[in-house]
Amino acid sequence: MAIDTTDLSRPGAAHVDSYWAATAGEEVTGCDPVAGDFDTDIAIIGGGYTGLSCAYHLARDHGAKVHVLEANRVGWGCSGRNGGFCSIGLGKEDFGDWIARFGLERAKATFEVGRDAVRTVHDIITDEAIDCDRTPEGGLELAHRPNRLPAMAARAERMNELFGLDSQVLSKADLDGGYLASREAHGAVLHKDGFAIHALKYARGMARAALSKGAVIHGASPVTEWQRDGRLHLLRTPGGTVRAKQVVIATNGYTGDRLNPWTAGRLLPVLSNIIVTRPLIEAERQAVGWRTYQKIWDSRRLLFYYRLLPDNRILFGARGGVEDSAAEHRYRRAWLERRLAEMFPPLAGIGSDYFWHGWVCVSYDKNPHAGTTDDPTVHYFLACIGSGVALATHCGKLLARKLGGDGATTFGQLLEAPLPRFPFPALRRIYQRLAYAAFAIQDEWL
């Protein structure tokens, strides 16, 4: 069974009815669909963080002739649907696994890729003066059960020692008195790195910056067929064929198995769901002691992630759901509203003004991957596994360096490993159901 998450028969679809789309302001102008056949040095498939960052850095730093082909609109996929968390994050392996696999020094270099990714976002926001509602630095990783905190504290101490972090362990009393009070917060690790942003304002800001540097962005231009003609790639769109010397695949969770033979069976899109409440009144904020605008996530494998938005609404999200159906989405919205009320009883009945979902991209080894396919003129960043704000932006920059001729460019030991295919890829949804069942047992009972 092939997996495809984008309907290419209706290009130029509007954004989902999200809080981000409702508050992002004007759409990016100058993103006309492909009209006719033409040649380009580099074609980038996908107008999200990876593709926009790659186009921006190629145009700004290398003067390359680059065209972005977006099936719908800038930031239409998860770049406009995520929670806006800009964090150090590289896959689901623990740093101890990196040390065992690579040795300490290479594990440190791997960690620096994540740290550099956060810096890259910071630099683009600063250099291009992107107004994207950036929050204060740092974030809270909550222990959702009392037995989680000792291991979290030990891990934080070890990471401070090995990687030079400045993470701080907070008791439940610390949390209740200075950050927020929840039935499912029994202490936390306060991470000093990272911040949060308005997901779609950031994507649009980067798109405008790329256009200003000379990149070309085409909306409503899905790649419906991909062929080779000698040294050129022929990318057919509804409006014409783009002939490119090199191609970047930047579609992440919206990468169809049929896009290119190389992509088949390598990716598993999984749903992430978000609600946004109405604005809290001051009495409600006081009742739950919510004093921070920092990003928050918990210690579950199927984690909850949330934060207070600038207008004092709560953004509350979680992994979950396998079927992309109206009935499933109605259930997930009600479930998120119920779980929010269970964590914060004074907010029972607050409901939600917005609900949306998006496809997060997972690889078989649960790590992100960047590099070049078996065709030396086709490059990619895929499977960011929920850490795409920082990592996709940064890998777009690194891809631009590589395409610009910097032979010393490296994505680091972890990301440069070949992207594996799933064994028996037709069974991917079954694998997902089994994994979710196991994670739920670990999260709630162990």
Phi and psi in degrees as a GROMACS rama.xvg file:
@    title "Ramachandran Plot"
@    xaxis  label "Phi"
@    yaxis  label "Psi"
@TYPE xy
-78.0174  149.374  ALA-2
-112.2  124.65  ILE-3
-137.807  133.172  ASP-4
-116.588  3.64439  THR-5
-127.784  132.473  THR-6
-84.7188  103.754  ASP-7
-79.552  -5.68416  LEU-8
-79.8057  -12.682  SER-9
-128.648  70.0076  ARG-10
-65.0805  153.949  PRO-11
80.6735  22.3083  GLY-12
-59.3408  148.359  ALA-13
-69.0857  160.5  ALA-14
-64.9989  154.85  HIS-15
-63.8463  161.373  VAL-16
-79.2529  75.4079  ASP-17
-109.464  164.728  SER-18
-61.3365  -39.2277  TYR-19
-61.083  -47.7702  TRP-20
-64.4625  -33.207  ALA-21
-73.5553  -21.5244  ALA-22
-121.899  7.8964  THR-23
-84.2906  -8.54407  ALA-24
81.87  -154.986  GLY-25
-69.2786  145.592  GLU-26
-71.3948  164.175  GLU-27
-74.1923  128.452  VAL-28
-92.6033  163.082  THR-29
83.8993  17.4493  GLY-30
-108.399  59.5992  CYS-31
-69.9927  147.63  ASP-32
-61.6066  158.301  PRO-33
-57.3441  132.495  VAL-34
-134.047  96.4748  ALA-35
98.7645  177.106  GLY-36
-95.8986  142.764  ASP-37
-158.619  166.67  PHE-38
-105.253  149.915  ASP-39
-148.719  158.023  THR-40
-68.8308  -48.5637  ASP-41
-135.656  129.302  ILE-42
-111.02  131.443  ALA-43
-111.815  122.696  ILE-44
-94.6035  109.627  ILE-45
119.476  123.232  GLY-46
-105.506  42.9247  GLY-47
-103.019  -160.223  GLY-48
-58.9641  -44.0227  TYR-49
-61.9955  -52.6054  THR-50
-65.1746  -40.6055  GLY-51
-67.7813  -41.4422  LEU-52
-64.7184  -42.9997  SER-53
-61.1407  -46.3519  CYS-54
-62.9134  -43.8461  ALA-55
-59.5301  -49.1566  TYR-56
-73.3187  -33.6145  HIS-57
-63.8212  -44.8844  LEU-58
-70.8295  -43.0345  ALA-59
-71.0381  -44.3124  ARG-60
-98.7317  -21.4054  ASP-61
-126.999  -3.89976  HIS-62
59.6328  28.1744  GLY-63
-75.7816  152.118  ALA-64
-86.4413  106.25  LYS-65
-132.428  137.233  VAL-66
-125.159  130.325  HIS-67
-97.6426  129.244  VAL-68
-109.508  107.26  LEU-69
-110.285  129.295  GLU-70
-65.0336  -32.1423  ALA-71
-125.993  -94.6711  ASN-72
-137.05  161.131  ARG-73
-51.5617  126.386  VAL-74
71.6736  22.1298  GLY-75
-69.2427  -35.2906  TRP-76
-80.8521  -144.093  GLY-77
-68.3822  -14.0083  CYS-78
-66.7954  -18.5846  SER-79
-113.435  11.8507  GLY-80
-128.518  -6.24531  ARG-81
-78.615  179.52  ASN-82
-82.5393  -3.42248  GLY-83
78.9423  20.5037  GLY-84
-84.9544  117.23  PHE-85
-101.651  102.305  CYS-86
-136.324  160.885  SER-87
-74.5527  112.838  ILE-88
-157.422  124.488  GLY-89
-137.998  83.7268  LEU-90
76.379  -170.223  GLY-91
-109.636  3.27743  LYS-92
-78.2589  147.917  GLU-93
-79.5483  155.951  ASP-94
-60.3789  -27.9725  PHE-95
-63.4663  -33.3099  GLY-96
-67.243  -37.2979  ASP-97
-61.959  -44.7615  TRP-98
-60.9735  -42.2939  ILE-99
-64.2673  -37.1525  ALA-100
-82.4842  -42.016  ARG-101
-110.125  -17.8446  PHE-102
91.426  161.442  GLY-103
-63.0952  -45.9738  LEU-104
-64.5977  -41.3839  GLU-105
-72.0319  -30.6989  ARG-106
-63.7147  -40.708  ALA-107
-62.6975  -41.9796  LYS-108
-63.9123  -36.8594  ALA-109
-62.5893  -45.2681  THR-110
-61.8043  -36.5285  PHE-111
-63.9293  -26.6421  GLU-112
-60.6753  -43.6276  VAL-113
-64.7617  -40.3261  GLY-114
-66.5602  -41.6687  ARG-115
-63.1334  -32.3542  ASP-116
-62.5323  -43.0688  ALA-117
-63.4327  -39.9865  VAL-118
-63.3875  -37.6695  ARG-119
-61.5416  -44.9395  THR-120
-61.404  -45.7825  VAL-121
-56.075  -43.7057  HIS-122
-66.8697  -41.8144  ASP-123
-65.6749  -44.4832  ILE-124
-58.816  -42.3477  ILE-125
-71.9788  -50.2449  THR-126
-62.7855  -35.6391  ASP-127
-102.543  5.54628  GLU-128
50.4195  49.6593  ALA-129
-81.6302  120.613  ILE-130
-86.3535  100.619  ASP-131
-134.512  31.2546  CYS-132
54.446  47.2147  ASP-133
-64.5961  136.054  ARG-134
-89.6722  173.217  THR-135
-60.8427  155.396  PRO-136
-63.2423  148.72  GLU-137
102.318  168.974  GLY-138
-160.815  159.201  GLY-139
-108.699  124.583  LEU-140
-102.058  109.816  GLU-141
-89.6691  141.219  LEU-142
-82.1138  109.572  ALA-143
-79.4153  -12.6608  HIS-144
-135.204  149.098  ARG-145
-57.1508  -33.3645  PRO-146
-74.3669  -5.23892  ASN-147
-83.6371  -26.3697  ARG-148
-65.2699  -42.8803  LEU-149
-56.9589  -44.9009  PRO-150
-66.9406  -37.8557  ALA-151
-63.6818  -40.3449  MET-152
-66.0743  -42.0126  ALA-153
-64.9996  -39.8909  ALA-154
-65.533  -42.6631  ARG-155
-62.003  -41.8439  ALA-156
-62.1579  -41.8459  GLU-157
-67.7854  -39.7949  ARG-158
-69.5347  -35.8157  MET-159
-59.8241  -42.403  ASN-160
-69.051  -45.0469  GLU-161
-86.1991  -35.3935  LEU-162
-114.396  5.15312  PHE-163
70.4903  29.0399  GLY-164
-79.0923  172.576  LEU-165
-130.992  47.6441  ASP-166
-76.9596  148.94  SER-167
-128.382  133.753  GLN-168
-85.8995  131.707  VAL-169
-114.714  136.299  LEU-170
-78.0992  171.318  SER-171
-61.9537  -37.3154  LYS-172
-63.6019  -38.998  ALA-173
-60.5004  -45.1591  ASP-174
-61.6974  -51.6512  LEU-175
-60.5923  -35.0255  ASP-176
-85.5163  -22.4321  GLY-177
-127.943  -10.6241  GLY-178
-130.752  -66.4164  TYR-179
-169.398  159.493  LEU-180
-119.398  121.866  ALA-181
-137.618  147.892  SER-182
-63.3888  -19.3027  ARG-183
-117.697  38.2466  GLU-184
-136.018  105.733  ALA-185
-114.674  36.1534  HIS-186
120.984  172.305  GLY-187
-162.288  166.027  ALA-188
-111.04  123.48  VAL-189
-90.5604  110.437  LEU-190
-90.3403  132.538  HIS-191
-87.6292  -12.8586  LYS-192
-93.6963  153.109  ASP-193
88.8959  173.284  GLY-194
-164.198  -175.635  PHE-195
-127.515  158.662  ALA-196
-140.648  169.813  ILE-197
-80.1894  112.716  HIS-198
-57.7899  -45.7708  ALA-199
-82.0765  -32.6335  LEU-200
-60.9555  -38.8131  LYS-201
-65.7374  -46.2795  TYR-202
-60.2065  -45.5576  ALA-203
-66.7717  -36.8538  ARG-204
-63.2514  -40.8289  GLY-205
-68.8377  -36.3644  MET-206
-62.9079  -44.8844  ALA-207
-62.9044  -37.7827  ARG-208
-65.0658  -42.2097  ALA-209
-62.9975  -43.4312  ALA-210
-61.4465  -40.1221  LEU-211
-66.0842  -22.9681  SER-212
-91.5227  -4.31852  LYS-213
112.547  -3.45576  GLY-214
-69.4581  158.103  ALA-215
-117.613  130.805  VAL-216
-118.59  128.545  ILE-217
-112.128  115.073  HIS-218
-83.7527  168.889  GLY-219
49.8684  40.6889  ALA-220
-134.42  64.9245  SER-221
-68.0881  148.405  PRO-222
-84.6765  109.616  VAL-223
-95.7467  -16.4429  THR-224
-155.885  141.908  GLU-225
-132.634  118.616  TRP-226
-130.284  166.832  GLN-227
-111.524  142.62  ARG-228
-134.884  90.394  ASP-229
65.111  -122.343  GLY-230
-87.2257  -2.47813  ARG-231
-105.206  147.009  LEU-232
-96.3821  129.617  HIS-233
-102.675  107.579  LEU-234
-104.76  107.301  LEU-235
-87.5805  133.163  ARG-236
-126.192  168.505  THR-237
-57.949  -25.2912  PRO-238
-102.036  -5.12424  GLY-239
157.22  178.12  GLY-240
-109.061  129.666  THR-241
-99.4642  123.616  VAL-242
-101.313  112.621  ARG-243
-121.879  142.591  ALA-244
-75.3511  -35.7683  LYS-245
-136.94  153.105  GLN-246
-132.76  140.483  VAL-247
-114.839  126.416  VAL-248
-91.7014  113.947  ILE-249
-132.732  44.7532  ALA-250
-107.926  -11.4133  THR-251
45.4727  -120.197  ASN-252
-69.5004  -6.29316  GLY-253
-109.228  27.4136  TYR-254
-91.0189  113.395  THR-255
-75.8906  147.951  GLY-256
-58.8665  -26.623  ASP-257
-92.039  1.00751  ARG-258
-58.1699  -47.3308  LEU-259
-154.07  144.7  ASN-260
-53.2874  -31.1031  PRO-261
-68.2666  -31.8572  TRP-262
-77.2685  -17.621  THR-263
-60.5162  126.824  ALA-264
77.5455  8.14758  GLY-265
-99.9886  -13.8944  ARG-266
-130.274  150.428  LEU-267
-126.914  105.902  LEU-268
-75.0665  131.644  PRO-269
-126.649  147.677  VAL-270
-80.2299  138.536  LEU-271
-123.061  137.786  SER-272
-122.483  143.006  ASN-273
-137.084  138.135  ILE-274
-115.857  154.932  ILE-275
-129.519  128.175  VAL-276
-82.2323  175.311  THR-277
-68.8204  165.919  ARG-278
-62.1656  136.623  PRO-279
-73.787  141.387  LEU-280
-82.1622  164.609  ILE-281
-60.431  -37.3485  GLU-282
-63.4636  -36.0934  ALA-283
-69.2781  -40.6343  GLU-284
-62.0259  -41.9888  ARG-285
-65.0002  -36.9018  GLN-286
-64.6617  -30.7256  ALA-287
-107.831  7.0986  VAL-288
61.0791  29.9034  GLY-289
-82.0058  104.879  TRP-290
-115.999  -1.18732  ARG-291
-119.808  147.309  THR-292
-103.582  8.53133  TYR-293
-69.9946  157.945  GLN-294
-72.206  149.12  LYS-295
-137.401  138.827  ILE-296
-147.299  163.918  TRP-297
-114.761  -178.019  ASP-298
-90.1663  10.4819  SER-299
-72.4613  156.211  ARG-300
-69.6869  -45.3829  ARG-301
-93.68  80.2334  LEU-302
-76.5883  156.226  LEU-303
-97.6141  143.55  PHE-304
-135.821  138.989  TYR-305
-160.083  166.453  TYR-306
-169.456  162.15  ARG-307
-88.5775  127.167  LEU-308
-83.6283  165.844  LEU-309
-57.3764  -29.0871  PRO-310
-94.1402  17.628  ASP-311
67.3686  23.925  ASN-312
-82.0861  158.115  ARG-313
-101.614  125.959  ILE-314
-92.85  127.018  LEU-315
-138.841  116.787  PHE-316
-133.648  165.27  GLY-317
-162.807  153.85  ALA-318
-71.481  159.316  ARG-319
143.34  153.813  GLY-320
89.5628  139.94  GLY-321
-117.131  -37.0761  VAL-322
-92.6789  134.596  GLU-323
-91.232  76.8496  ASP-324
-133.214  157.449  SER-325
-61.1105  -40.6276  ALA-326
-64.4263  -41.9185  ALA-327
-63.8468  -40.7857  GLU-328
-69.458  -36.6404  HIS-329
-61.9411  -41.778  ARG-330
-63.2842  -44.3663  TYR-331
-65.8721  -37.5499  ARG-332
-62.5131  -48.557  ARG-333
-62.8898  -38.2141  ALA-334
-64.683  -43.7039  TRP-335
-63.7051  -41.9729  LEU-336
-61.5031  -41.0272  GLU-337
-67.7261  -43.1244  ARG-338
-67.8466  -36.2056  ARG-339
-60.694  -44.0214  LEU-340
-66.2647  -34.3242  ALA-341
-68.4443  -34.9394  GLU-342
-73.6396  -35.3023  MET-343
-129.763  79.2828  PHE-344
-53.0842  -34.5901  PRO-345
-62.553  -13.5306  PRO-346
-101.041  11.9774  LEU-347
-56.5214  132.538  ALA-348
88.0673  1.40548  GLY-349
-69.1166  -27.292  ILE-350
67.3953  -157.774  GLY-351
-147.643  141.961  SER-352
-88.3053  -25.9406  ASP-353
-135.892  146.273  TYR-354
-144.844  136.156  PHE-355
-154.047  170.974  TRP-356
-140.697  164.423  HIS-357
-154.898  166.084  GLY-358
-97.396  113.391  TRP-359
-85.3755  146.303  VAL-360
-106.749  126.774  CYS-361
-121.678  139.835  VAL-362
-100.46  169.148  SER-363
-62.6913  -38.1716  TYR-364
-91.9236  6.94172  ASP-365
60.5782  32.1135  LYS-366
-126.273  153.448  ASN-367
-74.8206  158.226  PRO-368
-142.742  140.34  HIS-369
-143.701  145.547  ALA-370
155.698  -143.455  GLY-371
-125.282  140.135  THR-372
-74.8698  -169.332  THR-373
-69.9865  -9.59169  ASP-374
-98.1735  118.307  ASP-375
-65.9666  -5.26148  PRO-376
-107.838  11.3819  THR-377
-122.903  124.421  VAL-378
-125.805  164.456  HIS-379
-160.349  156.279  TYR-380
-132.138  126.311  PHE-381
-146.666  158.122  LEU-382
67.4958  55.7324  ALA-383
-75.6498  -13.3037  CYS-384
55.7915  44.7245  ILE-385
87.4863  3.35811  GLY-386
-115.956  36.258  SER-387
-77.5946  -23.5774  GLY-388
-56.1932  -53.2812  VAL-389
-80.6194  -50.504  ALA-390
-70.3224  -40.3949  LEU-391
-65.2197  -42.131  ALA-392
-59.5685  -45.8539  THR-393
-68.1096  -43.1218  HIS-394
-68.9954  -29.7319  CYS-395
-60.4295  -41.0369  GLY-396
-63.6327  -44.4989  LYS-397
-67.0857  -37.6303  LEU-398
-61.1854  -39.3591  LEU-399
-62.1593  -41.7857  ALA-400
-60.8066  -44.69  ARG-401
-63.0411  -46.6607  LYS-402
-68.5046  -25.0696  LEU-403
-79.4642  -3.33435  GLY-404
106.569  5.75187  GLY-405
-82.4756  97.2161  ASP-406
-68.3447  -14.3897  GLY-407
-88.478  -3.07255  ALA-408
-62.1043  133.093  THR-409
-133.989  145.241  THR-410
-95.0261  -1.96184  PHE-411
92.9852  160.153  GLY-412
-56.8589  -42.4527  GLN-413
-68.84  -50.1532  LEU-414
-73.0777  -26.9957  LEU-415
-80.9735  -7.81204  GLU-416
-61.4722  142.404  ALA-417
-58.305  141.775  PRO-418
-74.5467  113.555  LEU-419
-80.1095  157.1  PRO-420
-84.9255  150.04  ARG-421
-70.6339  136.959  PHE-422
-67.6697  134.996  PRO-423
49.1331  65.7926  PHE-424
-58.9358  -21.4692  PRO-425
-63.9027  -16.669  ALA-426
-96.9125  11.9916  LEU-427
-57.8523  -41.3682  ARG-428
-67.3656  -31.1726  ARG-429
-68.1276  -43.3245  ILE-430
-55.3367  -43.616  TYR-431
-62.4436  -45.8313  GLN-432
-60.2381  -42.4954  ARG-433
-65.7852  -42.5018  LEU-434
-63.6071  -42.9312  ALA-435
-62.578  -38.8662  TYR-436
-64.255  -42.8352  ALA-437
-65.6692  -42.5989  ALA-438
-63.1092  -40.0534  PHE-439
-61.7828  -39.3288  ALA-440
-64.416  -44.8663  ILE-441
-61.8524  -42.7789  GLN-442
-68.3294  -40.396  ASP-443
-105.867  -13.218  GLU-444
-125.869  -15.5165  TRP-445
